């Protein structure tokens, strides 16, 4: 179906007026989440493609689900509705809404290019160390007008490692990061989402590959890869070679598999010799994370922190203290717990606890 030539037919199939469809294509109004998904099907576009069509100024959403689980239409619908909820919060945050944050002009997954980008980024932020910590990543997100929303997502099948929502009007990015993620995966997912912030127009498999490669280069830089490569080449015992990789993972607080992937990027780029460790590293990596708690358990010493503990942690650790501004919204707009429930995609009981912890102060 050609855009613009069948607006009457689109209106008929979607059950709306032709004037409504015309406004969508003129960027004067937005279709609802459900209508947007149906429109994508009619135009024979994937959801990612319809989200990037230039004729609509709309929120952009990007899921990163656990174990690459398939994203369902209902997930995307709900994410778009969350975006509409976030729009209401924008006036309450001290965002830079006049200047679009700088992005990479021609992002690519080339090994040398990525390491140059990482070096430039570190110089820009005055980071002169190889091991980046949580605060380093948070500071970079803040510079890029990105609000991190740490969430406690557990059993809901819609829940993901991360969810990124870009609101075009305020040029702000809102990133939900799941605290119920395994400790040695958490920093990697933060860096992965930072890759999306730097390269917002790169989507699909190319986008995922870029962000994975960027995260690896950022968290385990080439200077460290060189050292580890030399150690492994000199060590002939394969079990000890694997042990070297695991110990580097622990030192940098990333999964051994992430360390291994950076080794392979380095080896392939420079055409170097390297032992075949693929099967063993996958085997050891699958066991590795089972020995460590989730981030939330590590932080709170429990699987079920109180609403007050959760709120205080978020407000103290992030440049945009999310719950400070959410409280301002709730106090001004007199919203109910259902707003918090929808905003954070949590159970009504959890939302109620957070709501009363905020509004009772």
C-alpha positions as CSV (number, residue, x, y, z in Angstrom):
1,X,0.0,0.0,0.0
2,X,1.5,3.3,-1.0
3,X,1.7,6.0,1.6
4,X,-0.5,9.0,0.9
5,X,-2.5,7.4,-2.0
6,X,-4.9,5.2,0.1
7,X,-5.7,7.3,3.1
8,X,-9.4,6.7,2.7
9,X,-8.8,2.9,2.7
10,X,-6.6,3.1,5.7
11,X,-9.2,5.2,7.6
12,X,-11.9,2.6,6.6
13,X,-9.8,-0.4,7.8
14,X,-8.8,1.3,11.1
15,X,-12.2,2.6,11.8
16,X,-11.2,6.3,12.0
17,X,-12.0,9.3,9.9
18,X,-9.9,10.2,6.8
19,X,-9.1,13.5,8.4
20,X,-7.5,11.7,11.4
21,X,-5.3,9.7,9.0
22,X,-4.4,12.8,7.1
23,X,-3.2,14.5,10.4
24,X,-1.1,11.4,11.2
25,X,0.8,11.7,7.9
26,X,1.2,15.5,8.3
27,X,2.6,14.9,11.8
28,X,-0.2,17.0,13.3
29,X,-1.4,14.2,15.5
30,X,-0.5,10.7,16.6
31,X,-2.3,7.4,16.2
32,X,-2.9,5.3,19.4
33,X,-0.5,2.5,20.1
34,X,-2.9,-0.1,18.8
35,X,-3.7,1.8,15.6
36,X,0.1,2.3,15.0
37,X,0.7,-1.4,15.1
38,X,-2.2,-2.0,12.7
39,X,-0.9,0.7,10.4
40,X,2.4,-1.0,10.2
41,X,0.8,-4.2,9.1
42,X,-1.2,-2.4,6.4
43,X,1.9,-0.8,5.0
44,X,3.7,-4.1,5.2
45,X,6.3,-2.6,7.5
46,X,7.9,-4.1,10.6
47,X,7.2,-2.3,13.9
48,X,10.8,-0.9,13.8
49,X,10.3,0.4,10.3
50,X,7.0,2.1,11.1
51,X,8.7,3.7,14.2
52,X,11.4,5.2,12.0
53,X,9.2,6.5,9.1
54,X,9.9,10.3,8.8
55,X,6.3,11.4,8.3
56,X,5.4,10.8,12.0
57,X,6.8,12.6,15.0
58,X,6.3,9.8,17.6
59,X,8.0,8.1,20.6
60,X,10.5,5.5,19.6
61,X,10.7,2.4,21.7
62,X,13.3,-0.4,21.9
63,X,13.0,-3.6,23.9
64,X,15.9,-5.8,25.0
65,X,14.1,-8.9,26.4
66,X,15.6,-11.7,28.4
67,X,17.4,-14.4,26.4
68,X,16.4,-12.7,23.2
69,X,12.7,-13.6,23.8
70,X,10.5,-12.6,20.9
71,X,8.8,-9.2,21.3
72,X,5.0,-9.5,21.0
73,X,2.6,-6.9,19.7
74,X,1.2,-6.5,23.2
75,X,4.7,-5.6,24.5
76,X,5.1,-2.8,21.9
77,X,1.6,-1.5,22.5
78,X,2.3,-1.3,26.2
79,X,5.6,0.4,25.7
80,X,4.0,3.1,23.5
81,X,1.4,3.7,26.2
82,X,4.3,4.0,28.7
83,X,5.8,6.6,26.4
84,X,2.6,8.6,26.5
85,X,2.7,8.4,30.3
86,X,6.3,9.7,30.3
87,X,5.3,12.6,28.2
88,X,3.3,13.9,31.1
89,X,6.5,13.9,33.3
90,X,8.7,15.8,30.9
91,X,7.8,19.3,32.3
92,X,8.9,18.2,35.8
93,X,12.4,17.2,34.8
94,X,15.3,19.7,34.2
95,X,15.8,18.5,30.7
96,X,17.6,20.3,27.9
97,X,14.8,20.5,25.4
98,X,16.4,23.1,23.0
99,X,19.4,21.1,21.8
100,X,19.5,17.6,20.5
101,X,22.3,15.6,22.1
102,X,25.2,14.8,19.8
103,X,25.1,11.4,18.1
104,X,27.5,9.4,15.9
105,X,27.2,10.4,12.3
106,X,28.2,7.1,10.7
107,X,28.1,4.4,13.4
108,X,29.5,1.0,12.4
109,X,30.7,-2.2,14.2
110,X,34.2,-2.0,12.9
111,X,36.7,-2.9,15.7
112,X,39.1,-0.1,15.3
113,X,36.4,2.5,14.8
114,X,34.7,1.4,18.0
115,X,37.9,1.6,20.0
116,X,38.6,5.1,18.7
117,X,35.0,6.2,19.7
118,X,35.6,4.8,23.2
119,X,38.9,6.6,23.5
120,X,37.3,9.9,22.4
121,X,34.4,9.4,24.8
122,X,36.6,8.8,27.7
123,X,38.7,11.8,27.0
124,X,35.6,14.0,26.7
125,X,34.5,12.8,30.1
126,X,37.9,12.9,31.8
127,X,37.9,9.1,32.3
128,X,41.5,7.9,32.5
129,X,41.0,4.3,33.7
130,X,40.2,1.0,32.1
131,X,37.6,-0.2,34.6
132,X,34.5,1.9,34.2
133,X,32.1,1.8,37.2
134,X,28.4,2.4,37.6
135,X,28.9,6.2,38.2
136,X,31.0,6.6,35.0
137,X,28.2,5.2,32.9
138,X,25.5,7.2,34.7
139,X,27.4,10.5,34.1
140,X,27.6,9.8,30.4
141,X,23.9,9.0,30.2
142,X,23.2,12.3,32.0
143,X,25.2,14.3,29.5
144,X,23.1,12.8,26.7
145,X,19.8,13.9,28.2
146,X,19.0,10.4,29.2
147,X,17.0,9.5,32.3
148,X,17.6,6.1,33.8
149,X,14.7,4.5,35.6
150,X,15.9,1.5,37.6
151,X,13.0,-0.9,37.9
152,X,12.4,-4.1,39.9
153,X,10.9,-6.3,37.2
154,X,10.6,-9.9,38.1
155,X,8.1,-12.4,36.7
156,X,6.0,-10.5,34.2
157,X,6.7,-12.1,30.7
158,X,6.8,-8.6,29.1
159,X,9.7,-7.6,31.3
160,X,13.1,-7.1,29.7
161,X,16.7,-6.4,30.6
162,X,16.1,-2.9,29.3
163,X,13.5,-0.7,27.6
164,X,14.5,2.5,25.8
165,X,12.0,5.2,24.9
166,X,12.9,8.3,23.0
167,X,10.5,11.2,23.2
168,X,11.0,13.3,20.0
169,X,9.4,16.5,21.2
170,X,11.6,16.9,24.3
171,X,14.6,15.1,22.6
172,X,14.9,13.0,25.8
173,X,15.7,9.3,26.2
174,X,14.2,7.3,29.0
175,X,15.9,4.0,29.8
176,X,14.3,1.4,32.1
177,X,17.1,-0.7,33.5
178,X,16.0,-3.9,35.3
179,X,17.7,-4.3,38.7
180,X,16.6,-7.9,38.8
181,X,19.3,-8.6,36.3
182,X,22.3,-10.8,37.1
183,X,25.2,-8.8,38.6
184,X,27.7,-9.5,35.8
185,X,25.2,-8.7,33.0
186,X,23.9,-5.4,34.5
187,X,26.8,-3.1,33.5
188,X,26.9,-4.6,30.0
189,X,23.2,-3.8,29.4
190,X,23.7,-0.3,30.6
191,X,26.6,0.1,28.1
192,X,24.5,-1.6,25.4
193,X,21.7,1.0,25.9
194,X,24.3,3.8,25.9
195,X,25.2,2.5,22.4
196,X,21.6,3.1,21.3
197,X,21.7,6.6,22.7
198,X,24.8,7.4,20.7
199,X,23.4,5.7,17.5
200,X,19.6,6.2,17.7
201,X,19.0,5.7,14.0
202,X,20.7,2.3,13.8
203,X,18.1,-0.4,14.3
204,X,17.4,-4.1,13.8
205,X,20.3,-6.6,13.7
206,X,22.8,-3.9,12.7
207,X,21.8,-1.8,15.7
208,X,22.1,-4.7,18.1
209,X,25.4,-5.8,16.8
210,X,26.8,-2.2,17.0
211,X,25.5,-1.8,20.6
212,X,26.9,-5.2,21.7
213,X,30.3,-4.3,20.1
214,X,30.3,-0.8,21.6
215,X,29.5,-2.1,25.1
216,X,32.3,-4.7,24.8
217,X,34.9,-2.1,23.6
218,X,33.8,0.4,26.4
219,X,33.9,-2.1,29.2
220,X,36.9,-4.2,28.2
221,X,39.2,-1.9,26.2
222,X,41.9,-2.9,23.7
223,X,44.7,-2.2,26.2
224,X,43.4,-4.9,28.4
225,X,42.6,-7.2,25.5
226,X,46.3,-7.1,24.5
227,X,47.4,-8.0,28.0
228,X,45.0,-10.9,28.3
229,X,45.8,-12.2,24.8
230,X,49.5,-12.4,25.6
231,X,48.7,-14.2,28.9
232,X,46.6,-16.8,27.1
233,X,49.1,-17.4,24.3
234,X,51.8,-18.0,26.9
235,X,49.6,-20.4,28.9
236,X,49.3,-23.8,27.3
237,X,46.8,-25.4,29.7
238,X,43.3,-24.8,28.3
239,X,41.7,-24.8,31.7
240,X,44.0,-22.1,32.9
241,X,43.3,-20.1,29.8
242,X,39.6,-20.2,30.6
243,X,40.5,-19.3,34.2
244,X,42.3,-16.1,33.0
245,X,39.2,-15.0,31.1
246,X,36.9,-15.7,34.1
247,X,39.2,-13.7,36.4
248,X,39.2,-10.7,34.0
249,X,35.4,-10.9,33.9
250,X,35.3,-10.7,37.7
251,X,37.8,-7.8,37.8
252,X,35.8,-5.8,35.3
253,X,32.4,-6.9,36.5
254,X,31.3,-8.3,33.2
255,X,30.5,-11.8,32.0
256,X,33.4,-13.9,30.8
257,X,31.6,-14.3,27.5
258,X,31.9,-10.5,27.0
259,X,35.6,-10.7,27.7
260,X,35.9,-13.6,25.2
261,X,34.0,-11.7,22.5
262,X,36.4,-8.8,22.8
263,X,39.4,-11.2,22.5
264,X,37.9,-12.6,19.3
265,X,37.3,-9.1,17.9
266,X,40.9,-8.2,18.5
267,X,42.3,-11.5,17.2
268,X,40.2,-11.4,14.0
269,X,41.0,-7.7,13.3
270,X,44.8,-8.2,13.7
271,X,44.7,-11.8,12.2
272,X,46.5,-13.3,15.3
273,X,46.8,-16.8,16.5
274,X,44.4,-17.9,19.3
275,X,43.3,-21.2,20.7
276,X,39.7,-22.4,20.1
277,X,38.0,-21.8,23.4
278,X,34.5,-21.3,22.1
279,X,32.8,-24.4,23.4
280,X,34.4,-24.3,26.8
281,X,33.8,-20.6,27.4
282,X,30.1,-21.0,26.6
283,X,29.9,-23.9,29.1
284,X,31.7,-22.0,31.8
285,X,29.8,-18.7,31.2
286,X,26.4,-20.5,31.6
287,X,27.4,-21.6,35.1
288,X,29.2,-18.4,36.0
289,X,26.2,-16.1,36.5
290,X,24.4,-18.8,38.6
291,X,27.0,-18.2,41.3
292,X,26.2,-14.5,41.7
293,X,23.1,-12.6,42.9
294,X,21.0,-10.2,41.0
295,X,21.9,-6.5,41.3
296,X,18.8,-5.8,43.5
297,X,19.8,-8.6,45.9
298,X,23.4,-7.3,46.0
299,X,22.2,-3.7,46.7
300,X,19.4,-4.3,49.1
301,X,20.5,-7.7,50.7
302,X,17.1,-9.0,50.0
303,X,14.9,-9.9,47.0
304,X,12.1,-7.6,48.3
305,X,13.3,-4.2,49.4
306,X,10.8,-1.8,50.9
307,X,9.5,1.0,48.7
308,X,11.4,3.5,50.8
309,X,14.7,1.6,50.3
310,X,14.2,1.4,46.6
311,X,13.2,5.1,46.3
312,X,16.1,6.3,48.4
313,X,18.6,4.3,46.3
314,X,17.4,5.7,43.0
315,X,17.3,9.3,44.3
316,X,20.8,9.1,45.7
317,X,22.6,7.3,42.9
318,X,21.3,9.1,39.8
319,X,21.8,12.6,38.5
320,X,18.1,12.8,37.6
321,X,16.6,11.6,40.9
322,X,13.6,10.1,39.2
323,X,11.4,9.7,42.3
324,X,12.0,13.3,43.4
325,X,10.4,14.6,40.1
326,X,7.8,11.8,40.1
327,X,6.7,13.0,43.5
328,X,6.4,16.6,42.3
329,X,4.2,15.4,39.5
330,X,2.0,13.3,41.8
331,X,1.6,16.2,44.3
332,X,0.7,18.7,41.5
333,X,-1.5,16.5,39.4
334,X,-3.1,14.5,42.2
335,X,-2.6,11.3,40.2
336,X,-3.4,7.9,41.7
337,X,-1.4,4.7,42.2
338,X,-2.5,3.5,38.8
339,X,-0.3,6.1,37.2
340,X,2.7,4.7,39.0
341,X,1.6,1.2,38.1
342,X,1.4,2.0,34.4
343,X,4.6,4.2,34.4
344,X,6.8,1.5,35.9
345,X,4.9,-1.6,34.6
346,X,4.6,-3.1,38.0
347,X,1.8,-4.7,40.1
348,X,-0.8,-2.5,41.6
349,X,0.3,-3.5,45.1
350,X,3.9,-2.5,44.4
351,X,2.7,0.7,42.8
352,X,0.5,1.5,45.8
353,X,3.5,1.0,48.1
354,X,5.6,3.4,46.0
355,X,2.8,5.9,45.7
356,X,2.2,6.1,49.4
357,X,5.9,6.3,50.2
358,X,6.2,9.3,47.9
359,X,3.0,11.2,48.7
360,X,3.1,10.7,52.5
361,X,6.4,12.7,52.7
